[in-house]
């Protein structure tokens, strides 16, 4: 791979430089200009070009902090190739604490977009033309929706050899081999031939320290796998291989009421395990919520007030649930809050 100059929105970046630019994304109706912040880090030596994006859904802010920490790492002085970091793709949504754009469209269902379409389509088109088309690989950072918490997990097309390699390198406790959704960034990146991972962890509008630290480590692992960074020092213990789920589904409320959850995020469950109970405020009528199959709880609602049909528990199905549980135990031990530095201390994790 040659380390030729990179040009984004008319600005050219030479090897061995790092710069921040602002991509114009239109104006507010107050005539205030809006821009998408982009930070480019170019190594002196040639290598892949990795885009890292966050806040495609404007209320999913864990990824913003993950990218900030990645960009502060002294390790980047040894970078080969290029990082294109976009911490806030959906600037409008972030400002409004909203998943969506002002036109109520979901940006991650609007790719590859159009130069003359809706606001969402125009933003998607800009991102594809200026960021994705310049890249060889990508990582997109997400969280659960509002009032929903996600176990740290990678979603990827595990039938693609290069994508599978990156997914295994990221080293989350769970990998979901998921289909490409129409209009998603993953689908459009695949059409460009760009292997891409989607990292899901935590809850909207909240920072989760475990999810953030795991995200930073995962990105570093992927860059090492791509030889963008030097290999890590050898470890004495052998990591448990990540396990892949080929399917997952939400268990929904059969009645409206108040939910009492019986299992935590990351719990191993068997078919018919009691997940929670939905009752009326008096407790006169109750309905049990049970697991439909063996698996791991990878997502759950944090809001106890539920309507009939609401998604309550997201369960990933595994052929070998014990292997998944062992990987999760290893992950929890490595990222235990008791072993973390004070939140007021900017300690390196690598």
C-alpha positions as CSV (number, residue, x, y, z in Angstrom):
1,X,0.0,0.0,0.0
2,X,1.5,3.3,-1.0
3,X,1.4,6.2,1.5
4,X,0.3,8.7,-1.1
5,X,-1.3,12.0,-0.1
6,X,-4.9,11.9,1.2
7,X,-7.4,14.5,0.2
8,X,-10.7,15.1,2.0
9,X,-13.0,18.0,1.1
10,X,-10.2,19.8,-0.8
11,X,-7.6,19.5,2.0
12,X,-4.6,17.3,1.4
13,X,-2.8,15.4,4.2
14,X,0.8,14.3,3.8
15,X,2.3,11.3,5.5
16,X,3.5,11.9,9.1
17,X,0.9,14.5,9.9
18,X,-2.2,14.8,12.0
19,X,-4.9,17.5,11.4
20,X,-8.5,18.3,12.3
21,X,-10.9,19.6,9.7
22,X,-14.7,20.4,9.6
23,X,-16.9,18.9,6.9
24,X,-19.8,21.3,6.1
25,X,-23.2,19.7,6.6
26,X,-25.4,22.6,5.8
27,X,-26.9,25.3,8.0
28,X,-29.6,25.5,10.6
29,X,-32.6,27.6,9.8
30,X,-31.0,30.3,12.1
31,X,-28.2,30.6,9.4
32,X,-25.8,28.9,11.8
33,X,-23.3,26.7,9.9
34,X,-23.1,23.0,10.9
35,X,-20.0,20.9,10.4
36,X,-18.9,17.3,11.0
37,X,-15.5,17.1,12.9
38,X,-12.9,14.9,11.3
39,X,-9.4,14.1,12.7
40,X,-6.8,12.5,10.4
41,X,-3.7,10.8,11.7
42,X,-1.2,9.7,9.1
43,X,1.8,7.5,9.9
44,X,5.1,8.1,8.1
45,X,5.1,4.5,6.8
46,X,2.5,3.0,4.4
47,X,-0.4,0.9,5.7
48,X,-4.2,0.6,5.6
49,X,-6.6,3.5,6.0
50,X,-9.1,2.8,8.9
51,X,-12.1,5.0,9.5
52,X,-13.5,5.0,13.0
53,X,-17.0,6.6,13.4
54,X,-19.4,7.3,16.2
55,X,-22.7,8.9,16.9
56,X,-24.4,8.0,13.6
57,X,-27.3,7.8,16.1
58,X,-26.9,11.1,17.9
59,X,-27.7,9.9,21.4
60,X,-25.1,7.0,21.3
61,X,-22.2,8.8,22.9
62,X,-19.9,6.0,24.2
63,X,-18.2,6.0,20.9
64,X,-17.3,9.7,21.1
65,X,-15.3,9.0,24.2
66,X,-13.7,5.9,22.8
67,X,-12.4,7.9,19.8
68,X,-11.1,10.7,22.1
69,X,-9.1,8.1,24.1
70,X,-7.8,6.4,21.0
71,X,-6.6,9.7,19.6
72,X,-4.7,10.5,22.9
73,X,-2.7,7.2,22.9
74,X,1.1,7.7,22.6
75,X,1.1,4.4,20.7
76,X,-0.1,6.3,17.6
77,X,3.4,7.7,17.2
78,X,4.2,4.3,15.8
79,X,1.3,4.2,13.4
80,X,1.6,2.8,9.9
81,X,-1.1,4.0,7.5
82,X,-3.9,6.3,8.3
83,X,-6.7,6.8,10.8
84,X,-9.7,8.8,9.8
85,X,-11.6,9.5,13.0
86,X,-15.2,10.9,13.0
87,X,-16.4,11.1,16.6
88,X,-19.8,12.8,15.7
89,X,-21.4,11.9,12.4
90,X,-24.9,12.9,13.3
91,X,-24.2,16.4,14.7
92,X,-27.8,17.4,14.6
93,X,-28.9,14.4,16.7
94,X,-26.1,14.9,19.3
95,X,-27.1,18.5,19.9
96,X,-30.7,17.4,20.4
97,X,-29.9,14.3,22.4
98,X,-31.8,12.4,19.7
99,X,-31.1,9.2,17.8
100,X,-32.5,10.8,14.6
101,X,-32.0,13.7,12.4
102,X,-34.4,16.7,12.4
103,X,-36.3,15.1,9.6
104,X,-36.9,12.1,11.9
105,X,-35.0,9.8,9.6
106,X,-32.5,7.2,10.9
107,X,-29.1,8.0,9.3
108,X,-28.1,4.3,9.5
109,X,-31.0,3.4,7.2
110,X,-30.1,6.2,4.7
111,X,-26.9,5.0,3.1
112,X,-25.4,5.4,0.5
113,X,-27.5,8.5,0.3
114,X,-27.9,11.1,-2.3
115,X,-26.5,14.5,-3.0
116,X,-30.0,15.9,-3.7
117,X,-32.2,13.8,-1.3
118,X,-33.4,14.4,2.3
119,X,-31.1,15.8,5.0
120,X,-30.3,12.2,6.1
121,X,-29.5,11.1,2.5
122,X,-27.3,14.1,1.9
123,X,-25.4,13.5,5.2
124,X,-25.0,9.8,4.3
125,X,-23.7,10.7,0.8
126,X,-21.2,13.1,2.2
127,X,-19.9,10.5,4.6
128,X,-19.6,7.9,1.9
129,X,-17.8,10.1,-0.6
130,X,-15.4,11.9,1.8
131,X,-14.7,9.2,4.4
132,X,-15.7,5.7,3.4
133,X,-14.4,5.9,-0.2
134,X,-11.0,6.9,1.1
135,X,-10.7,3.9,3.5
136,X,-9.7,0.3,3.3
137,X,-11.3,-0.8,6.6
138,X,-13.9,0.6,9.0
139,X,-15.2,0.4,12.6
140,X,-18.5,2.0,13.5
141,X,-19.3,2.5,17.3
142,X,-22.8,2.2,18.7
143,X,-24.7,1.7,21.9
144,X,-28.2,0.3,22.8
145,X,-31.2,2.6,22.2
146,X,-32.5,4.9,25.0
147,X,-33.4,2.9,28.1
148,X,-31.7,-0.2,26.7
149,X,-28.3,-1.6,27.6
150,X,-26.1,-3.7,25.4
151,X,-23.4,-6.2,26.4
152,X,-20.2,-5.3,24.5
153,X,-20.4,-7.2,21.2
154,X,-19.3,-7.1,17.6
155,X,-21.7,-7.4,14.7
156,X,-20.1,-8.4,11.5
157,X,-20.4,-10.5,8.4
158,X,-18.6,-13.6,9.5
159,X,-18.9,-15.2,6.1
160,X,-16.3,-12.7,4.8
161,X,-12.8,-13.9,5.6
162,X,-11.2,-10.5,6.2
163,X,-14.1,-9.2,8.3
164,X,-14.0,-12.4,10.4
165,X,-10.3,-11.8,11.0
166,X,-11.0,-8.3,12.3
167,X,-14.0,-9.4,14.4
168,X,-12.0,-12.1,16.2
169,X,-9.1,-9.6,16.8
170,X,-11.4,-7.0,18.4
171,X,-11.9,-9.6,21.3
172,X,-15.4,-8.9,22.7
173,X,-17.1,-11.6,24.7
174,X,-19.8,-12.0,22.0
175,X,-19.7,-11.8,18.2
176,X,-23.0,-11.7,16.3
177,X,-22.8,-12.8,12.7
178,X,-25.5,-10.5,11.4
179,X,-27.0,-9.9,8.0
180,X,-26.4,-6.5,6.3
181,X,-29.4,-4.3,6.7
182,X,-30.8,-2.2,3.8
183,X,-29.6,1.4,4.0
184,X,-27.0,0.7,6.7
185,X,-23.4,1.9,6.7
186,X,-22.2,-1.7,6.8
187,X,-24.1,-2.6,3.7
188,X,-22.8,0.4,1.8
189,X,-19.2,-0.2,3.0
190,X,-19.5,-3.8,1.8
191,X,-20.5,-2.6,-1.7
192,X,-17.3,-0.6,-1.7
193,X,-15.4,-3.8,-0.8
194,X,-14.5,-2.4,2.7
195,X,-14.4,-4.9,5.6
196,X,-16.2,-3.2,8.5
197,X,-17.1,-4.0,12.2
198,X,-20.0,-2.6,14.2
199,X,-19.3,-2.4,18.0
200,X,-22.3,-2.3,20.3
201,X,-21.9,-1.6,24.0
202,X,-23.7,0.3,26.7
203,X,-26.8,2.6,26.7
204,X,-27.7,5.8,24.8
205,X,-26.9,9.1,26.5
206,X,-24.7,7.4,29.1
207,X,-21.0,6.7,29.5
208,X,-20.2,3.2,30.5
209,X,-16.6,2.8,31.6
210,X,-16.3,-0.9,30.9
211,X,-17.7,-0.5,27.4
212,X,-15.5,2.4,26.7
213,X,-12.3,0.7,27.8
214,X,-13.2,-2.5,25.9
215,X,-13.9,-0.4,22.8
216,X,-10.5,1.3,23.0
217,X,-8.7,-2.0,23.5
218,X,-10.7,-3.6,20.6
219,X,-9.7,-0.8,18.2
220,X,-6.0,-1.2,19.2
221,X,-6.3,-4.9,18.7
222,X,-7.7,-4.4,15.2
223,X,-5.0,-2.0,14.2
224,X,-2.4,-4.5,15.5
225,X,-4.1,-7.2,13.4
226,X,-3.8,-4.9,10.4
227,X,-0.1,-4.2,11.2
228,X,-0.9,-0.5,11.6
229,X,0.6,-0.8,15.1
230,X,3.4,-3.0,16.5
231,X,2.4,-6.4,18.0
232,X,1.6,-6.4,21.7
233,X,4.0,-7.9,24.2
234,X,3.4,-11.6,24.7
235,X,1.0,-12.5,27.5
236,X,1.5,-15.4,30.0
237,X,-2.1,-16.5,29.8
238,X,-3.9,-17.7,26.7
239,X,-7.0,-15.8,25.9
240,X,-10.3,-17.8,25.4
241,X,-11.3,-17.5,21.7
242,X,-14.4,-15.3,21.1
243,X,-17.6,-17.2,20.3
244,X,-20.0,-16.5,17.5
245,X,-23.7,-16.4,17.6
246,X,-25.5,-17.0,14.4
247,X,-28.9,-15.7,15.6
248,X,-30.4,-13.6,18.3
249,X,-33.9,-12.3,19.1
250,X,-35.8,-10.1,21.6
251,X,-38.2,-11.6,24.2
252,X,-41.2,-9.3,24.3
253,X,-43.8,-8.4,26.9
254,X,-47.0,-10.4,26.7
255,X,-48.8,-7.8,28.8
256,X,-48.5,-4.2,29.9
257,X,-47.4,-3.4,33.4
258,X,-44.4,-3.1,35.6
259,X,-41.4,-5.3,34.9
260,X,-39.3,-6.9,37.7
261,X,-36.2,-8.2,35.9
262,X,-34.7,-11.4,37.3
263,X,-31.5,-11.7,35.1
264,X,-28.7,-9.3,34.6
265,X,-27.0,-8.3,31.3
266,X,-24.6,-11.1,30.4
267,X,-26.5,-13.8,32.2
268,X,-26.4,-17.4,30.8
269,X,-29.9,-18.7,30.5
270,X,-31.5,-22.0,29.6
271,X,-34.8,-22.5,27.7
272,X,-37.7,-21.5,30.0
273,X,-35.5,-19.7,32.5
274,X,-37.5,-17.0,34.3
275,X,-36.2,-13.6,32.9
276,X,-38.7,-11.3,34.6
277,X,-42.3,-10.8,35.8
278,X,-44.7,-8.2,34.5
279,X,-47.5,-7.3,36.9
280,X,-50.1,-4.6,37.4
281,X,-49.4,-2.0,40.2
282,X,-51.3,-4.0,42.7
283,X,-49.7,-7.4,41.9
284,X,-53.1,-8.9,41.3
285,X,-52.2,-10.1,37.8
286,X,-48.8,-11.3,36.8
287,X,-47.2,-12.8,33.7
288,X,-43.8,-14.6,33.6
289,X,-41.3,-13.7,30.9
290,X,-39.2,-16.8,30.0
291,X,-36.3,-17.6,27.7
292,X,-37.3,-19.2,24.4
293,X,-34.0,-21.0,24.1
294,X,-30.5,-21.4,25.6
295,X,-28.2,-18.4,25.3
296,X,-26.6,-15.3,26.7
297,X,-28.5,-12.0,27.6
298,X,-26.8,-9.5,25.3
299,X,-29.3,-6.7,25.7
300,X,-32.1,-5.7,28.0
301,X,-34.4,-2.8,28.9
302,X,-33.6,-0.6,31.8
303,X,-37.1,0.9,32.0
304,X,-39.5,-1.1,34.2
305,X,-42.6,0.4,32.7
306,X,-43.6,-1.7,29.7
307,X,-46.3,-2.0,27.2
308,X,-47.5,-5.2,25.6
309,X,-45.1,-6.1,22.8
310,X,-42.2,-4.1,24.2
311,X,-38.7,-5.6,23.7
312,X,-37.4,-6.7,27.1
313,X,-34.5,-9.1,26.8
314,X,-32.2,-9.7,23.8
315,X,-30.8,-13.3,23.8
316,X,-28.0,-14.6,21.6
317,X,-28.3,-18.2,20.7
318,X,-25.0,-20.3,21.0
319,X,-24.3,-23.9,20.0
320,X,-21.9,-24.0,23.1
321,X,-23.3,-21.7,25.7
322,X,-20.6,-22.7,28.3
323,X,-17.9,-21.5,25.9
324,X,-19.7,-18.1,25.6
325,X,-20.1,-17.9,29.4
326,X,-16.4,-18.7,29.9
327,X,-15.4,-15.9,27.5
328,X,-17.7,-13.5,29.3
329,X,-16.1,-14.4,32.6
330,X,-12.7,-13.7,31.2
331,X,-13.9,-10.4,29.8
332,X,-15.5,-9.4,33.2
333,X,-12.3,-10.3,35.0
334,X,-10.1,-8.2,32.7
335,X,-12.5,-5.2,32.8
336,X,-13.6,-5.3,36.4
337,X,-14.3,-1.8,37.7
338,X,-12.4,-2.7,40.9
339,X,-9.2,-3.1,38.8
340,X,-9.7,0.2,37.0
341,X,-7.9,3.5,37.9
342,X,-9.8,6.4,39.3
343,X,-12.1,8.1,36.7
344,X,-10.2,11.3,37.4
345,X,-6.9,9.7,36.2
346,X,-6.0,9.5,32.5
347,X,-4.1,6.2,32.8
348,X,-2.9,4.4,29.7
349,X,-4.6,1.0,29.2
350,X,-2.1,-0.5,26.7
